[in-house]
Amino acid sequence: MEITDTKSGHSHGNLTAAHGNLTAAVGIATIEGLGPIGGNAHSAEEYLEIDRTLLIASIIKRLSETLQ
């Protein structure tokens, strides 16, 4: 996804993980910190904390229900 500031025309380039500061800077409502918790990213030992991931999923579900 490419984000462009419609006022200045400045492009913020292609976004990947944890670039909420760029979307917030152009006025897009942004919530960060709702990604999965784990460790050893991009390795054979990568893992997720399942209980924490389920909690975050339920928070995201409740947030989305309030927006409808």
Order of alpha helices (4+ residues) and beta strands (2+ residues): beta-beta-alpha-beta-beta-alpha
